[in-house]
């Protein structure tokens, strides 16, 4: 549909989106460290996305958590194969 998984530029932007989401439900966002472990970038190539990881995250648990979800406004790294709802955006 011409979009991609969403990322955020700021806390304000993240809060605006989070306010529309279901509570206690994880959503995929467009940030991962698939290319370079520990370096989280957006689907559109932004090397410095707004990140707000939960305490103790990202932990790359099991050596296999390269995608990022948002859950109650906080980010976690998780296995990319996991089923989640997701947030898309148009443009960068
Ligand atoms: Ca990782």
PDB file of the backbone (N, CA, C, O) and the ligand in Angstrom, with CONECT records:
HET     CA  A 101       1
ATOM      1  N   UNK A   1       0.832  -1.211   0.000  1.00  0.00           N
ATOM      2  CA  UNK A   1       0.000   0.000   0.000  1.00  0.00           C
ATOM      3  C   UNK A   1       0.864   1.257   0.000  1.00  0.00           C
ATOM      4  O   UNK A   1       0.336   2.361   0.128  1.00  0.00           O
ATOM      5  N   UNK A   2       2.173   1.114  -0.140  1.00  0.00           N
ATOM      6  CA  UNK A   2       3.061   2.265  -0.239  1.00  0.00           C
ATOM      7  C   UNK A   2       3.588   2.767   1.079  1.00  0.00           C
ATOM      8  O   UNK A   2       4.272   3.790   1.120  1.00  0.00           O
ATOM      9  N   UNK A   3       3.288   2.076   2.156  1.00  0.00           N
ATOM     10  CA  UNK A   3       3.807   2.495   3.462  1.00  0.00           C
ATOM     11  C   UNK A   3       4.816   1.497   3.987  1.00  0.00           C
ATOM     12  O   UNK A   3       5.196   0.553   3.294  1.00  0.00           O
ATOM     13  N   UNK A   4       5.241   1.711   5.205  1.00  0.00           N
ATOM     14  CA  UNK A   4       6.150   0.770   5.865  1.00  0.00           C
ATOM     15  C   UNK A   4       5.891   0.852   7.359  1.00  0.00           C
ATOM     16  O   UNK A   4       5.157   1.727   7.820  1.00  0.00           O
ATOM     17  N   UNK A   5       6.479  -0.037   8.099  1.00  0.00           N
ATOM     18  CA  UNK A   5       6.292  -0.008   9.545  1.00  0.00           C
ATOM     19  C   UNK A   5       6.762   1.341  10.089  1.00  0.00           C
ATOM     20  O   UNK A   5       7.768   1.888   9.637  1.00  0.00           O
ATOM     21  N   UNK A   6       6.034   1.858  11.049  1.00  0.00           N
ATOM     22  CA  UNK A   6       6.255   3.222  11.538  1.00  0.00           C
ATOM     23  C   UNK A   6       7.429   3.323  12.509  1.00  0.00           C
ATOM     24  O   UNK A   6       7.752   2.376  13.226  1.00  0.00           O
ATOM     25  N   UNK A   7       8.049   4.484  12.511  1.00  0.00           N
ATOM     26  CA  UNK A   7       9.019   4.844  13.552  1.00  0.00           C
ATOM     27  C   UNK A   7       8.672   6.262  14.006  1.00  0.00           C
ATOM     28  O   UNK A   7       7.813   6.917  13.416  1.00  0.00           O
ATOM     29  N   UNK A   8       9.330   6.720  15.035  1.00  0.00           N
ATOM     30  CA  UNK A   8       8.970   7.993  15.647  1.00  0.00           C
ATOM     31  C   UNK A   8      10.179   8.914  15.710  1.00  0.00           C
ATOM     32  O   UNK A   8      11.322   8.473  15.826  1.00  0.00           O
ATOM     33  N   UNK A   9       9.887  10.219  15.629  1.00  0.00           N
ATOM     34  CA  UNK A   9      10.958  11.213  15.686  1.00  0.00           C
ATOM     35  C   UNK A   9      11.127  11.771  17.095  1.00  0.00           C
ATOM     36  O   UNK A   9      12.152  12.375  17.411  1.00  0.00           O
ATOM     37  N   UNK A  10      10.132  11.569  17.929  1.00  0.00           N
ATOM     38  CA  UNK A  10      10.150  12.230  19.236  1.00  0.00           C
ATOM     39  C   UNK A  10       9.184  11.534  20.196  1.00  0.00           C
ATOM     40  O   UNK A  10       8.328  10.747  19.792  1.00  0.00           O
ATOM     41  N   UNK A  11       9.350  11.851  21.462  1.00  0.00           N
ATOM     42  CA  UNK A  11       8.419  11.352  22.472  1.00  0.00           C
ATOM     43  C   UNK A  11       6.996  11.839  22.184  1.00  0.00           C
ATOM     44  O   UNK A  11       6.028  11.101  22.363  1.00  0.00           O
ATOM     45  N   UNK A  12       6.888  13.074  21.742  1.00  0.00           N
ATOM     46  CA  UNK A  12       5.570  13.647  21.454  1.00  0.00           C
ATOM     47  C   UNK A  12       4.859  12.855  20.358  1.00  0.00           C
ATOM     48  O   UNK A  12       3.670  12.556  20.464  1.00  0.00           O
ATOM     49  N   UNK A  13       5.603  12.523  19.307  1.00  0.00           N
ATOM     50  CA  UNK A  13       5.031  11.759  18.215  1.00  0.00           C
ATOM     51  C   UNK A  13       4.624  10.364  18.693  1.00  0.00           C
ATOM     52  O   UNK A  13       3.548   9.870  18.356  1.00  0.00           O
ATOM     53  N   UNK A  14       5.485   9.748  19.469  1.00  0.00           N
ATOM     54  CA  UNK A  14       5.181   8.415  19.994  1.00  0.00           C
ATOM     55  C   UNK A  14       3.939   8.461  20.889  1.00  0.00           C
ATOM     56  O   UNK A  14       3.080   7.584  20.796  1.00  0.00           O
ATOM     57  N   UNK A  15       3.839   9.463  21.744  1.00  0.00           N
ATOM     58  CA  UNK A  15       2.693   9.568  22.643  1.00  0.00           C
ATOM     59  C   UNK A  15       1.399   9.769  21.856  1.00  0.00           C
ATOM     60  O   UNK A  15       0.356   9.218  22.210  1.00  0.00           O
ATOM     61  N   UNK A  16       1.473  10.558  20.794  1.00  0.00           N
ATOM     62  CA  UNK A  16       0.281  10.815  19.987  1.00  0.00           C
ATOM     63  C   UNK A  16      -0.234   9.521  19.369  1.00  0.00           C
ATOM     64  O   UNK A  16      -1.440   9.279  19.337  1.00  0.00           O
ATOM     65  N   UNK A  17       0.686   8.688  18.878  1.00  0.00           N
ATOM     66  CA  UNK A  17       0.292   7.406  18.295  1.00  0.00           C
ATOM     67  C   UNK A  17      -0.154   6.445  19.394  1.00  0.00           C
ATOM     68  O   UNK A  17      -1.176   5.773  19.255  1.00  0.00           O
ATOM     69  N   UNK A  18       0.599   6.381  20.469  1.00  0.00           N
ATOM     70  CA  UNK A  18       0.292   5.429  21.546  1.00  0.00           C
ATOM     71  C   UNK A  18      -1.111   5.637  22.105  1.00  0.00           C
ATOM     72  O   UNK A  18      -1.773   4.684  22.515  1.00  0.00           O
ATOM     73  N   UNK A  19      -1.555   6.885  22.120  1.00  0.00           N
ATOM     74  CA  UNK A  19      -2.867   7.180  22.690  1.00  0.00           C
ATOM     75  C   UNK A  19      -3.991   6.539  21.886  1.00  0.00           C
ATOM     76  O   UNK A  19      -5.112   6.412  22.380  1.00  0.00           O
ATOM     77  N   UNK A  20      -3.701   6.131  20.641  1.00  0.00           N
ATOM     78  CA  UNK A  20      -4.714   5.504  19.778  1.00  0.00           C
ATOM     79  C   UNK A  20      -4.686   3.979  19.865  1.00  0.00           C
ATOM     80  O   UNK A  20      -5.555   3.317  19.297  1.00  0.00           O
ATOM     81  N   UNK A  21      -3.710   3.417  20.561  1.00  0.00           N
ATOM     82  CA  UNK A  21      -3.514   1.964  20.554  1.00  0.00           C
ATOM     83  C   UNK A  21      -4.230   1.304  21.723  1.00  0.00           C
ATOM     84  O   UNK A  21      -4.526   1.945  22.732  1.00  0.00           O
ATOM     85  N   UNK A  22      -4.498   0.026  21.571  1.00  0.00           N
ATOM     86  CA  UNK A  22      -5.019  -0.760  22.686  1.00  0.00           C
ATOM     87  C   UNK A  22      -3.939  -0.911  23.742  1.00  0.00           C
ATOM     88  O   UNK A  22      -2.761  -1.069  23.420  1.00  0.00           O
ATOM     89  N   UNK A  23      -4.343  -0.862  24.998  1.00  0.00           N
ATOM     90  CA  UNK A  23      -3.415  -1.132  26.092  1.00  0.00           C
ATOM     91  C   UNK A  23      -3.082  -2.618  26.123  1.00  0.00           C
ATOM     92  O   UNK A  23      -3.839  -3.449  25.621  1.00  0.00           O
ATOM     93  N   UNK A  24      -1.940  -2.939  26.719  1.00  0.00           N
ATOM     94  CA  UNK A  24      -1.545  -4.335  26.931  1.00  0.00           C
ATOM     95  C   UNK A  24      -1.545  -5.158  25.653  1.00  0.00           C
ATOM     96  O   UNK A  24      -1.834  -6.355  25.662  1.00  0.00           O
ATOM     97  N   UNK A  25      -1.216  -4.491  24.554  1.00  0.00           N
ATOM     98  CA  UNK A  25      -1.134  -5.144  23.252  1.00  0.00           C
ATOM     99  C   UNK A  25       0.163  -4.715  22.582  1.00  0.00           C
ATOM    100  O   UNK A  25       0.387  -3.518  22.406  1.00  0.00           O
ATOM    101  N   UNK A  26       1.025  -5.658  22.203  1.00  0.00           N
ATOM    102  CA  UNK A  26       2.270  -5.273  21.528  1.00  0.00           C
ATOM    103  C   UNK A  26       2.040  -5.006  20.042  1.00  0.00           C
ATOM    104  O   UNK A  26       1.296  -5.730  19.381  1.00  0.00           O
ATOM    105  N   UNK A  27       2.676  -3.972  19.531  1.00  0.00           N
ATOM    106  CA  UNK A  27       2.594  -3.626  18.104  1.00  0.00           C
ATOM    107  C   UNK A  27       4.003  -3.543  17.536  1.00  0.00           C
ATOM    108  O   UNK A  27       4.895  -2.942  18.135  1.00  0.00           O
ATOM    109  N   UNK A  28       4.187  -4.149  16.382  1.00  0.00           N
ATOM    110  CA  UNK A  28       5.471  -3.968  15.696  1.00  0.00           C
ATOM    111  C   UNK A  28       5.617  -2.536  15.220  1.00  0.00           C
ATOM    112  O   UNK A  28       4.665  -1.924  14.734  1.00  0.00           O
ATOM    113  N   UNK A  29       6.823  -2.014  15.367  1.00  0.00           N
ATOM    114  CA  UNK A  29       7.167  -0.743  14.733  1.00  0.00           C
ATOM    115  C   UNK A  29       8.380  -0.985  13.831  1.00  0.00           C
ATOM    116  O   UNK A  29       8.996  -2.050  13.884  1.00  0.00           O
ATOM    117  N   UNK A  30       8.714  -0.007  13.014  1.00  0.00           N
ATOM    118  CA  UNK A  30       9.714  -0.202  11.967  1.00  0.00           C
ATOM    119  C   UNK A  30      11.134   0.098  12.407  1.00  0.00           C
ATOM    120  O   UNK A  30      11.825   0.908  11.790  1.00  0.00           O
ATOM    121  N   UNK A  31      11.567  -0.556  13.473  1.00  0.00           N
ATOM    122  CA  UNK A  31      12.935  -0.374  13.958  1.00  0.00           C
ATOM    123  C   UNK A  31      13.534  -1.754  14.188  1.00  0.00           C
ATOM    124  O   UNK A  31      12.899  -2.619  14.792  1.00  0.00           O
ATOM    125  N   UNK A  32      14.747  -1.957  13.709  1.00  0.00           N
ATOM    126  CA  UNK A  32      15.399  -3.239  13.972  1.00  0.00           C
ATOM    127  C   UNK A  32      16.915  -3.087  13.987  1.00  0.00           C
ATOM    128  O   UNK A  32      17.468  -2.097  13.507  1.00  0.00           O
ATOM    129  N   UNK A  33      17.570  -4.098  14.553  1.00  0.00           N
ATOM    130  CA  UNK A  33      19.034  -4.159  14.494  1.00  0.00           C
ATOM    131  C   UNK A  33      19.472  -5.415  13.741  1.00  0.00           C
ATOM    132  O   UNK A  33      20.507  -6.014  14.031  1.00  0.00           O
ATOM    133  N   UNK A  34      18.652  -5.788  12.772  1.00  0.00           N
ATOM    134  CA  UNK A  34      18.955  -6.976  11.958  1.00  0.00           C
ATOM    135  C   UNK A  34      20.297  -6.861  11.245  1.00  0.00           C
ATOM    136  O   UNK A  34      21.052  -7.831  11.166  1.00  0.00           O
ATOM    137  N   UNK A  35      20.591  -5.662  10.725  1.00  0.00           N
ATOM    138  CA  UNK A  35      21.808  -5.478   9.932  1.00  0.00           C
ATOM    139  C   UNK A  35      23.050  -5.481  10.796  1.00  0.00           C
ATOM    140  O   UNK A  35      24.079  -6.040  10.416  1.00  0.00           O
ATOM    141  N   UNK A  36      22.956  -4.856  11.959  1.00  0.00           N
ATOM    142  CA  UNK A  36      24.133  -4.634  12.790  1.00  0.00           C
ATOM    143  C   UNK A  36      23.695  -4.689  14.252  1.00  0.00           C
ATOM    144  O   UNK A  36      23.104  -3.742  14.770  1.00  0.00           O
ATOM    145  N   UNK A  37      23.986  -5.791  14.898  1.00  0.00           N
ATOM    146  CA  UNK A  37      23.496  -6.026  16.255  1.00  0.00           C
ATOM    147  C   UNK A  37      23.785  -4.838  17.181  1.00  0.00           C
ATOM    148  O   UNK A  37      24.921  -4.376  17.289  1.00  0.00           O
ATOM    149  N   UNK A  38      22.746  -4.367  17.833  1.00  0.00           N
ATOM    150  CA  UNK A  38      22.896  -3.273  18.796  1.00  0.00           C
ATOM    151  C   UNK A  38      22.697  -1.893  18.195  1.00  0.00           C
ATOM    152  O   UNK A  38      22.617  -0.907  18.928  1.00  0.00           O
ATOM    153  N   UNK A  39      22.615  -1.806  16.858  1.00  0.00           N
ATOM    154  CA  UNK A  39      22.389  -0.520  16.176  1.00  0.00           C
ATOM    155  C   UNK A  39      21.004  -0.536  15.555  1.00  0.00           C
ATOM    156  O   UNK A  39      20.776  -1.159  14.517  1.00  0.00           O
ATOM    157  N   UNK A  40      20.087   0.158  16.207  1.00  0.00           N
ATOM    158  CA  UNK A  40      18.696   0.141  15.770  1.00  0.00           C
ATOM    159  C   UNK A  40      18.446   1.250  14.765  1.00  0.00           C
ATOM    160  O   UNK A  40      18.720   2.422  15.026  1.00  0.00           O
ATOM    161  N   UNK A  41      17.919   0.859  13.608  1.00  0.00           N
ATOM    162  CA  UNK A  41      17.617   1.795  12.528  1.00  0.00           C
ATOM    163  C   UNK A  41      16.172   1.584  12.078  1.00  0.00           C
ATOM    164  O   UNK A  41      15.564   0.558  12.383  1.00  0.00           O
ATOM    165  N   UNK A  42      15.635   2.551  11.358  1.00  0.00           N
ATOM    166  CA  UNK A  42      14.250   2.440  10.890  1.00  0.00           C
ATOM    167  C   UNK A  42      14.187   1.726   9.548  1.00  0.00           C
ATOM    168  O   UNK A  42      15.195   1.534   8.869  1.00  0.00           O
ATOM    169  N   UNK A  43      12.960   1.337   9.189  1.00  0.00           N
ATOM    170  CA  UNK A  43      12.731   0.686   7.902  1.00  0.00           C
ATOM    171  C   UNK A  43      13.130   1.603   6.753  1.00  0.00           C
ATOM    172  O   UNK A  43      13.486   1.122   5.677  1.00  0.00           O
ATOM    173  N   UNK A  44      13.075   2.917   6.964  1.00  0.00           N
ATOM    174  CA  UNK A  44      13.431   3.854   5.895  1.00  0.00           C
ATOM    175  C   UNK A  44      14.902   4.278   5.987  1.00  0.00           C
ATOM    176  O   UNK A  44      15.336   5.162   5.248  1.00  0.00           O
ATOM    177  N   UNK A  45      15.654   3.667   6.868  1.00  0.00           N
ATOM    178  CA  UNK A  45      17.098   3.900   6.906  1.00  0.00           C
ATOM    179  C   UNK A  45      17.579   4.965   7.871  1.00  0.00           C
ATOM    180  O   UNK A  45      18.773   5.263   7.916  1.00  0.00           O
ATOM    181  N   UNK A  46      16.657   5.554   8.655  1.00  0.00           N
ATOM    182  CA  UNK A  46      17.080   6.557   9.648  1.00  0.00           C
ATOM    183  C   UNK A  46      17.936   5.881  10.713  1.00  0.00           C
ATOM    184  O   UNK A  46      17.490   4.945  11.376  1.00  0.00           O
ATOM    185  N   UNK A  47      19.141   6.351  10.869  1.00  0.00           N
ATOM    186  CA  UNK A  47      20.064   5.723  11.807  1.00  0.00           C
ATOM    187  C   UNK A  47      19.833   6.183  13.245  1.00  0.00           C
ATOM    188  O   UNK A  47      20.397   5.608  14.175  1.00  0.00           O
ATOM    189  N   UNK A  48      19.015   7.208  13.433  1.00  0.00           N
ATOM    190  CA  UNK A  48      18.815   7.738  14.773  1.00  0.00           C
ATOM    191  C   UNK A  48      17.329   7.898  15.109  1.00  0.00           C
ATOM    192  O   UNK A  48      16.863   9.010  15.361  1.00  0.00           O
ATOM    193  N   UNK A  49      16.595   6.791  15.112  1.00  0.00           N
ATOM    194  CA  UNK A  49      15.183   6.883  15.472  1.00  0.00           C
ATOM    195  C   UNK A  49      15.029   7.207  16.946  1.00  0.00           C
ATOM    196  O   UNK A  49      15.937   6.976  17.745  1.00  0.00           O
ATOM    197  N   UNK A  50      13.863   7.746  17.300  1.00  0.00           N
ATOM    198  CA  UNK A  50      13.557   7.946  18.717  1.00  0.00           C
ATOM    199  C   UNK A  50      13.371   6.571  19.353  1.00  0.00           C
ATOM    200  O   UNK A  50      12.578   5.762  18.869  1.00  0.00           O
ATOM    201  N   UNK A  51      14.096   6.308  20.429  1.00  0.00           N
ATOM    202  CA  UNK A  51      14.031   5.012  21.123  1.00  0.00           C
ATOM    203  C   UNK A  51      13.663   5.240  22.576  1.00  0.00           C
ATOM    204  O   UNK A  51      14.169   6.163  23.215  1.00  0.00           O
ATOM    205  N   UNK A  52      12.788   4.405  23.095  1.00  0.00           N
ATOM    206  CA  UNK A  52      12.471   4.454  24.515  1.00  0.00           C
ATOM    207  C   UNK A  52      12.258   3.027  25.006  1.00  0.00           C
ATOM    208  O   UNK A  52      11.131   2.583  25.226  1.00  0.00           O
ATOM    209  N   UNK A  53      13.361   2.334  25.169  1.00  0.00           N
ATOM    210  CA  UNK A  53      13.300   0.934  25.567  1.00  0.00           C
ATOM    211  C   UNK A  53      12.973   0.805  27.046  1.00  0.00           C
ATOM    212  O   UNK A  53      13.329   1.651  27.866  1.00  0.00           O
ATOM    213  N   UNK A  54      12.284  -0.286  27.353  1.00  0.00           N
ATOM    214  CA  UNK A  54      12.015  -0.624  28.738  1.00  0.00           C
ATOM    215  C   UNK A  54      13.335  -0.883  29.461  1.00  0.00           C
ATOM    216  O   UNK A  54      14.342  -1.200  28.828  1.00  0.00           O
ATOM    217  N   UNK A  55      13.327  -0.747  30.783  1.00  0.00           N
ATOM    218  CA  UNK A  55      14.520  -1.055  31.572  1.00  0.00           C
ATOM    219  C   UNK A  55      14.945  -2.496  31.291  1.00  0.00           C
ATOM    220  O   UNK A  55      14.111  -3.401  31.289  1.00  0.00           O
ATOM    221  N   UNK A  56      16.226  -2.706  31.058  1.00  0.00           N
ATOM    222  CA  UNK A  56      16.725  -4.046  30.754  1.00  0.00           C
ATOM    223  C   UNK A  56      16.604  -4.441  29.293  1.00  0.00           C
ATOM    224  O   UNK A  56      17.033  -5.526  28.902  1.00  0.00           O
ATOM    225  N   UNK A  57      16.018  -3.559  28.478  1.00  0.00           N
ATOM    226  CA  UNK A  57      15.881  -3.787  27.042  1.00  0.00           C
ATOM    227  C   UNK A  57      16.694  -2.734  26.297  1.00  0.00           C
ATOM    228  O   UNK A  57      16.908  -1.655  26.850  1.00  0.00           O
ATOM    229  N   UNK A  58      17.148  -2.979  25.099  1.00  0.00           N
ATOM    230  CA  UNK A  58      17.041  -4.254  24.393  1.00  0.00           C
ATOM    231  C   UNK A  58      18.038  -5.267  24.946  1.00  0.00           C
ATOM    232  O   UNK A  58      19.169  -4.913  25.279  1.00  0.00           O
ATOM    233  N   UNK A  59      17.617  -6.527  25.043  1.00  0.00           N
ATOM    234  CA  UNK A  59      18.503  -7.542  25.610  1.00  0.00           C
ATOM    235  C   UNK A  59      18.874  -8.642  24.634  1.00  0.00           C
ATOM    236  O   UNK A  59      19.632  -9.552  24.970  1.00  0.00           O
ATOM    237  N   UNK A  60      18.323  -8.553  23.391  1.00  0.00           N
ATOM    238  CA  UNK A  60      18.651  -9.562  22.373  1.00  0.00           C
ATOM    239  C   UNK A  60      18.548 -10.966  22.963  1.00  0.00           C
ATOM    240  O   UNK A  60      19.422 -11.808  22.756  1.00  0.00           O
ATOM    241  N   UNK A  61      17.476 -11.199  23.695  1.00  0.00           N
ATOM    242  CA  UNK A  61      17.292 -12.467  24.407  1.00  0.00           C
ATOM    243  C   UNK A  61      17.427 -13.659  23.477  1.00  0.00           C
ATOM    244  O   UNK A  61      16.831 -13.699  22.400  1.00  0.00           O
ATOM    245  N   UNK A  62      18.222 -14.630  23.909  1.00  0.00           N
ATOM    246  CA  UNK A  62      18.435 -15.817  23.085  1.00  0.00           C
ATOM    247  C   UNK A  62      19.281 -15.545  21.858  1.00  0.00           C
ATOM    248  O   UNK A  62      19.431 -16.410  20.995  1.00  0.00           O
ATOM    249  N   UNK A  63      19.842 -14.325  21.775  1.00  0.00           N
ATOM    250  CA  UNK A  63      20.647 -13.954  20.607  1.00  0.00           C
ATOM    251  C   UNK A  63      19.818 -13.784  19.356  1.00  0.00           C
ATOM    252  O   UNK A  63      20.342 -13.829  18.243  1.00  0.00           O
ATOM    253  N   UNK A  64      18.509 -13.587  19.539  1.00  0.00           N
ATOM    254  CA  UNK A  64      17.622 -13.633  18.382  1.00  0.00           C
ATOM    255  C   UNK A  64      16.465 -12.648  18.506  1.00  0.00           C
ATOM    256  O   UNK A  64      15.326 -12.986  18.186  1.00  0.00           O
ATOM    257  N   UNK A  65      16.746 -11.446  18.963  1.00  0.00           N
ATOM    258  CA  UNK A  65      15.688 -10.434  19.032  1.00  0.00           C
ATOM    259  C   UNK A  65      16.163  -9.180  18.297  1.00  0.00           C
ATOM    260  O   UNK A  65      16.883  -8.350  18.852  1.00  0.00           O
ATOM    261  N   UNK A  66      15.745  -9.065  17.046  1.00  0.00           N
ATOM    262  CA  UNK A  66      16.236  -7.971  16.208  1.00  0.00           C
ATOM    263  C   UNK A  66      15.145  -7.002  15.775  1.00  0.00           C
ATOM    264  O   UNK A  66      15.432  -6.005  15.111  1.00  0.00           O
ATOM    265  N   UNK A  67      13.903  -7.279  16.139  1.00  0.00           N
ATOM    266  CA  UNK A  67      12.811  -6.370  15.787  1.00  0.00           C
ATOM    267  C   UNK A  67      12.286  -5.719  17.059  1.00  0.00           C
ATOM    268  O   UNK A  67      12.531  -6.198  18.166  1.00  0.00           O
ATOM    269  N   UNK A  68      11.556  -4.612  16.881  1.00  0.00           N
ATOM    270  CA  UNK A  68      11.146  -3.814  18.045  1.00  0.00           C
ATOM    271  C   UNK A  68       9.631  -3.663  18.055  1.00  0.00           C
ATOM    272  O   UNK A  68       9.008  -3.349  17.041  1.00  0.00           O
ATOM    273  N   UNK A  69       9.059  -3.899  19.234  1.00  0.00           N
ATOM    274  CA  UNK A  69       7.634  -3.621  19.396  1.00  0.00           C
ATOM    275  C   UNK A  69       7.440  -2.514  20.423  1.00  0.00           C
ATOM    276  O   UNK A  69       8.338  -2.169  21.191  1.00  0.00           O
ATOM    277  N   UNK A  70       6.232  -1.975  20.401  1.00  0.00           N
ATOM    278  CA  UNK A  70       5.850  -0.978  21.391  1.00  0.00           C
ATOM    279  C   UNK A  70       4.673  -1.553  22.167  1.00  0.00           C
ATOM    280  O   UNK A  70       3.706  -2.051  21.590  1.00  0.00           O
ATOM    281  N   UNK A  71       4.778  -1.475  23.474  1.00  0.00           N
ATOM    282  CA  UNK A  71       3.788  -2.072  24.365  1.00  0.00           C
ATOM    283  C   UNK A  71       3.527  -1.064  25.474  1.00  0.00           C
ATOM    284  O   UNK A  71       4.418  -0.779  26.273  1.00  0.00           O
ATOM    285  N   UNK A  72       2.327  -0.528  25.531  1.00  0.00           N
ATOM    286  CA  UNK A  72       1.990   0.515  26.508  1.00  0.00           C
ATOM    287  C   UNK A  72       2.993   1.673  26.465  1.00  0.00           C
ATOM    288  O   UNK A  72       3.365   2.230  27.498  1.00  0.00           O
ATOM    289  N   UNK A  73       3.423   2.022  25.242  1.00  0.00           N
ATOM    290  CA  UNK A  73       4.280   3.194  25.057  1.00  0.00           C
ATOM    291  C   UNK A  73       5.759   2.962  25.272  1.00  0.00           C
ATOM    292  O   UNK A  73       6.554   3.899  25.208  1.00  0.00           O
ATOM    293  N   UNK A  74       6.136   1.709  25.529  1.00  0.00           N
ATOM    294  CA  UNK A  74       7.540   1.389  25.794  1.00  0.00           C
ATOM    295  C   UNK A  74       8.003   0.330  24.801  1.00  0.00           C
ATOM    296  O   UNK A  74       7.242  -0.558  24.418  1.00  0.00           O
ATOM    297  N   UNK A  75       9.278   0.441  24.387  1.00  0.00           N
ATOM    298  CA  UNK A  75       9.806  -0.477  23.373  1.00  0.00           C
ATOM    299  C   UNK A  75      10.529  -1.673  23.978  1.00  0.00           C
ATOM    300  O   UNK A  75      11.129  -1.601  25.050  1.00  0.00           O
ATOM    301  N   UNK A  76      10.442  -2.780  23.237  1.00  0.00           N
ATOM    302  CA  UNK A  76      11.143  -4.020  23.583  1.00  0.00           C
ATOM    303  C   UNK A  76      11.674  -4.625  22.296  1.00  0.00           C
ATOM    304  O   UNK A  76      11.033  -4.524  21.250  1.00  0.00           O
ATOM    305  N   UNK A  77      12.845  -5.258  22.365  1.00  0.00           N
ATOM    306  CA  UNK A  77      13.260  -6.051  21.219  1.00  0.00           C
ATOM    307  C   UNK A  77      12.622  -7.427  21.352  1.00  0.00           C
ATOM    308  O   UNK A  77      12.435  -7.931  22.460  1.00  0.00           O
ATOM    309  N   UNK A  78      12.292  -8.030  20.213  1.00  0.00           N
ATOM    310  CA  UNK A  78      11.574  -9.303  20.200  1.00  0.00           C
ATOM    311  C   UNK A  78      11.937 -10.064  18.931  1.00  0.00           C
ATOM    312  O   UNK A  78      12.510  -9.506  17.995  1.00  0.00           O
ATOM    313  N   UNK A  79      11.593 -11.345  18.920  1.00  0.00           N
ATOM    314  CA  UNK A  79      11.868 -12.162  17.735  1.00  0.00           C
ATOM    315  C   UNK A  79      11.000 -11.701  16.575  1.00  0.00           C
ATOM    316  O   UNK A  79       9.781 -11.582  16.702  1.00  0.00           O
ATOM    317  N   UNK A  80      11.642 -11.444  15.450  1.00  0.00           N
ATOM    318  CA  UNK A  80      10.937 -10.874  14.291  1.00  0.00           C
ATOM    319  C   UNK A  80       9.817 -11.782  13.774  1.00  0.00           C
ATOM    320  O   UNK A  80       8.879 -11.308  13.133  1.00  0.00           O
ATOM    321  N   UNK A  81       9.913 -13.075  14.050  1.00  0.00           N
ATOM    322  CA  UNK A  81       8.912 -14.016  13.547  1.00  0.00           C
ATOM    323  C   UNK A  81       7.637 -14.004  14.379  1.00  0.00           C
ATOM    324  O   UNK A  81       6.641 -14.608  13.978  1.00  0.00           O
ATOM    325  N   UNK A  82       7.642 -13.330  15.530  1.00  0.00           N
ATOM    326  CA  UNK A  82       6.475 -13.337  16.412  1.00  0.00           C
ATOM    327  C   UNK A  82       5.291 -12.615  15.768  1.00  0.00           C
ATOM    328  O   UNK A  82       5.461 -11.646  15.029  1.00  0.00           O
ATOM    329  N   UNK A  83       4.108 -13.103  16.062  1.00  0.00           N
ATOM    330  CA  UNK A  83       2.905 -12.460  15.558  1.00  0.00           C
ATOM    331  C   UNK A  83       2.543 -11.273  16.442  1.00  0.00           C
ATOM    332  O   UNK A  83       2.486 -11.395  17.666  1.00  0.00           O
ATOM    333  N   UNK A  84       2.297 -10.117  15.810  1.00  0.00           N
ATOM    334  CA  UNK A  84       1.940  -8.909  16.535  1.00  0.00           C
ATOM    335  C   UNK A  84       0.980  -8.108  15.660  1.00  0.00           C
ATOM    336  O   UNK A  84       0.938  -8.286  14.443  1.00  0.00           O
ATOM    337  N   UNK A  85       0.220  -7.235  16.286  1.00  0.00           N
ATOM    338  CA  UNK A  85      -0.382  -6.150  15.522  1.00  0.00           C
ATOM    339  C   UNK A  85       0.760  -5.244  15.066  1.00  0.00           C
ATOM    340  O   UNK A  85       1.904  -5.460  15.468  1.00  0.00           O
ATOM    341  N   UNK A  86       0.485  -4.256  14.254  1.00  0.00           N
ATOM    342  CA  UNK A  86       1.570  -3.422  13.735  1.00  0.00           C
ATOM    343  C   UNK A  86       1.054  -2.034  13.410  1.00  0.00           C
ATOM    344  O   UNK A  86      -0.145  -1.815  13.237  1.00  0.00           O
ATOM    345  N   UNK A  87       1.990  -1.106  13.333  1.00  0.00           N
ATOM    346  CA  UNK A  87       1.675   0.286  13.018  1.00  0.00           C
ATOM    347  C   UNK A  87       2.423   0.652  11.743  1.00  0.00           C
ATOM    348  O   UNK A  87       3.637   0.470  11.652  1.00  0.00           O
ATOM    349  N   UNK A  88       1.689   1.168  10.761  1.00  0.00           N
ATOM    350  CA  UNK A  88       2.314   1.580   9.508  1.00  0.00           C
ATOM    351  C   UNK A  88       2.264   3.101   9.361  1.00  0.00           C
ATOM    352  O   UNK A  88       1.461   3.779  10.002  1.00  0.00           O
ATOM    353  N   UNK A  89       3.135   3.611   8.510  1.00  0.00           N
ATOM    354  CA  UNK A  89       3.103   5.023   8.176  1.00  0.00           C
ATOM    355  C   UNK A  89       3.361   5.184   6.691  1.00  0.00           C
ATOM    356  O   UNK A  89       3.915   4.294   6.046  1.00  0.00           O
ATOM    357  N   UNK A  90       2.957   6.322   6.156  1.00  0.00           N
ATOM    358  CA  UNK A  90       3.260   6.676   4.774  1.00  0.00           C
ATOM    359  C   UNK A  90       4.414   7.653   4.783  1.00  0.00           C
ATOM    360  O   UNK A  90       4.515   8.478   5.691  1.00  0.00           O
ATOM    361  N   UNK A  91       5.282   7.580   3.797  1.00  0.00           N
ATOM    362  CA  UNK A  91       6.432   8.481   3.719  1.00  0.00           C
ATOM    363  C   UNK A  91       7.460   8.137   4.770  1.00  0.00           C
ATOM    364  O   UNK A  91       7.412   7.064   5.373  1.00  0.00           O
ATOM    365  N   UNK A  92       8.398   9.056   4.991  1.00  0.00           N
ATOM    366  CA  UNK A  92       9.471   8.792   5.932  1.00  0.00           C
ATOM    367  C   UNK A  92       9.095   9.209   7.337  1.00  0.00           C
ATOM    368  O   UNK A  92       9.894   9.054   8.261  1.00  0.00           O
TER     369      UNK A  92
HETATM  370 CA    CA A 101      19.235  -7.761  18.335  1.00  0.00          CA
END
